Amino acid sequence: MPQLRDDYNIFAGHDLQRTKALADGVFSIAMTILVLELSIPFFGSVHSEGDLFTVLLQVAPRLLVYFMSFITLGIFWTGHSLQYTFIEESDRHLNWISIFFLMFVALIPFTTAFLTEYITFKLAIGVYWLNILILGIFTYIHWQYACKSGFISREIPEKVDKSLRNRIITAQIFYALAALMCFISTYLSIVILIAIQLNYALAPSFRHISK
């Protein structure tokens, strides 16, 4: 029996394609759930454009948080998929690191809904930020383990490895600073978070266009 267990541990988790397929599935479902969480608040009777505009204003915070969370998932999906462009091998440990990472990806709709319902509370910002922090930690651990285990392409330039690590660390520092802004205003914290995310999502394209 011990021998069978050892053999299982050796053979499990080597299929990169299934891991990437699972990741794509979890991200797509999480993104879809974000949309399903959007709802129109009850306003009684709407008799004028002004009444309808009031309804829209009530929905605005939900749309703001939805926008932030969708970008959050997009950034982490991009980072996760980018790592797998350089990862050529895997084992059960790397596989489980990815699964735990996806567990917190799937949690984003919950922390988003929690923040939406209690958007003026600092704790709600803290819970959402903690979700992002854990995703960042698992993203770094995933890359670190792949490098340490020799699963990365030998042709990868050192500057690529350094860039991936620095990007994760720098982003998490900025996210933490943005979260701290909740002590001034939770809305300010959300706006700064969105600004940071837009920078990471769009700035590379701007630099490419400028060349």
Secondary structure, DSSP 8 states (H G I E B T S, - for coil): -HHHHHHHHHHTT--HHHHHHHHHHHHHHHHHHHHHT------S---SHHHHHHHHHHHHHHHHHHHHHHHHHHHHHHHHHHHHHHB----HHHHHHHHHHHHHHTTHHHHHHHHHHTTT-HHHHHHHHHHHHHHHHHHHHHHHHHHHTT-B-TT--HHHHHHHHHHHHHHHHHHHHHHHGGGT-HHHHHHHHHHHHHHHHHHHHHHHHH-
